[in-house]
Amino acid sequence: MVDQTKRISWFKQRKWRIALVVMMAVLVVWGGLRWDRRRRALYRVTILPTLGGKGSAPRAINDRGQVVGMSQTANGEFHAFLWDRTHGIEDLRKLGGVCGINNAGWIAGAMSDPNEESKAFIRDPNGAVHFLGDLGGGRSTARALSNRNQVTGTSVDAKGLRYAFIWDQANGMRSIMELPGQNYWVKAINDAGQVLGSADTATQLCQPFLWDPNEGLLDIGAIAESVLTLHDRTGLLGQHRISLAKGRFMVLWGKEKGIEELFPLDHGCSSDEILVNDANQVIYTECLPSRWERFGGPFDRLRERRILWDPKQGKINLDRYLPWRLRKSFVPLDMNSQGYIIGYAVKGKETPVGLLLEPIPKKWEK
């Protein structure tokens, strides 16, 4: 007769052996995935420093790798900052919100005067601040800056109506008033001086428009319903339904060439910020069904992931290169011509964390 105590001991030992083997297999698989991820990593991720506080929110990056944005100080205030990898972070304390930096190092934005009125400004590389004025109502806000030091934004007239403006050193501030609207919003300006924005009209709220300095308002035709951002060289970037059979595509639109298909949108595309650079790289947010819904469960919510589309590499899931605790909340805000990406994610409940994704050249050459 077998000793019952020995039988129980043998079963316990066998159970622990099995658990140990399973644990070792999991570790091997996990280590292999980690090694493979590092081997194939296309980006190096940097958490941007702050001005002594907890949070940092970058806004724009130029082709020299200079970043501007807002950062929290030790006493809890938010100041504008300028950062690059060589010189570190600089406190631009007297500036308010910044909206852009061009390749020559000029910075545009808006700050409040003693009466709490917004004043658009441009700052030269030597640190001198130049106010842009207004359209008669005492308030103006800069929204975008080109490499030709042209600034666009909105300002109010003496009646309190808001109009889009374009500013340069030679001509000062001029309004863009061709559309019969009462309120304007501006999104971008390219190096050709074209301005992308929207206006409230008698028939439509937030009607998109593209204004050209030589031709005035351009007829953007069918793409008007899906305009998302402005390309520096080509024209407009947007999502467009080619036909019922082909579905939706990300497209470029130009006055001469019309609509040029870039790639199909296999899944839903969020209305979040969409970015494009001179290399025709596109960043957008892809919406997918939740895992529960895919296995036949009830509708829960859409999952989102940040995608970069590259003409040579195809689709790249940017989320995989981010720290796991920051992936779901990452918001890309700007991308330069070399493919450097800046944005922020929310840590905990409210703390913004500034992030820089730098392409690793050796990995992109393969």
Residue, then its C-alpha position, 0 to 999 in steps of 0.5 A: m500500500v502506497d504511503q498517502t503522505k508520499r503520494i500527496s508530496w509527489f503531486k505537490q512537487r509535480k504541480w510546482r514543476i509544471a508551474l515552474v516550466v510554464m513560468m520559464a516559458v512565459l519569461v522566454v516569450w516575454g523576453g523574446l518579444r521585448w528583444d524583438r521590439r527593441r531590435r525593430a524599434l524605429y523611434r527613440v522616445t524622450i520625455l521632455p523636461t519641465l520648468g520645475g513643475k510636474g507638467s509639460a505640453p509641447r506645441a510645435i517643432n521645427d526642422r532644427g529640432q527646436v520645440v516650443g510649448m507650455s510647461q509648469t514651473a515650481n510654483g504651479e504656473f505655466h510658462a512658455f518654453l523653448w527646448d532643444r537637445t543641445h541647449g536644454i529648456e529655456d523659460l520664456r516667462k514673459l510670453g503667453g501661449v505659443c502656437g509655432i516656431n519656424n526653421a529660422g527660430w521665430i516664435a508666434g503666439a499670443m499673450s495677455d496685456p494688463n487689461e487681460e486682452s489677447k495680443a498676437f506677437i512674433r518673437d525673433p531669434n534674438g528674443a525681441v517681441h513684436f506685437l502684430g496689432d489688431l483689426g480695430g477691436g483691441r484683440s488678436t490671437a496668432r494661430a500659425l507661423s510659416n517659414r517666411n515669417q508670415v503669421t495667421g490668426t484671428s482678430v476682432d473688428a470695432k463691432g466685435l466680429r472675428y475675422a481671419f488675418i495674415w501678417d508679415q513685416a512688409n504689409g502688417m496685419r490684413s484681414i481675410m474677409e472674402l467669405p460672407g461670414q461673421n466668425y472665423w477660425v484659422k488652423a494653418i498657413n503654408d510657405a506659399g502664404q495659403v491660409l486654411g480655416s473655417a467660417d460661420t456662414a448663413t448656410q453652414l457652421c464652420q465652413p472650410f476655406l482655403w485662401d491664397p494671397n494671389e487668388g483669394l478664396l480657392d474652390i476646393g470642391a468635393i474635398a471641402e467636406s473632409v479638409l483636415t490640414l494644410h500641406d506645405r507644398t501640395g495643398l490640402l490633406g483630408q479623408h475622402r470617399i472616392s466611391l462606394a466601391k473603393g471606400r474612404f482614402m487619405v488624399l492630397w488635394g492641389k489646385e492643379k492636380g486635383i485629388e491624389e490618393l495616398f492610402p485607403l482608410d481600412h478602419g474609421c478615422s478619428s476627427d483628432e488632429i491629423l499631421v503631414n510633413d514635406a516627406n508626405q508622412v501622415i499621422y492620424t488616429e485610427c478607430l477600431p472595434s473593442r476586443w469584446e465587440r470583435f468576439g461577438g459581445p455588445f458594443d462597448r467603445l472604439r479603441e484608438r491607436r495613433i498611426l504614422w503612414d510612410p510612403k516607403q514603410g507603410k502603416i506604423n503603429l506609434d503606440r507601440y513605441l510609447p510607455w504603456r501607461l501613456r499610450k491611450s492618452f497620447v496626442p501628437l501635435d506636430m511633425n517636422s520634415q525629418g519625421y520628428i514627432i512631438g505631443y503630450a500624454v496625460k499621466g494620472k488624472e491631469t498631469p500632461v507629459g511632453l513627448l518627443l519621438e525621434p526616428i532612428p536613422k539606421k532602422w529606417e534605412k533597412 
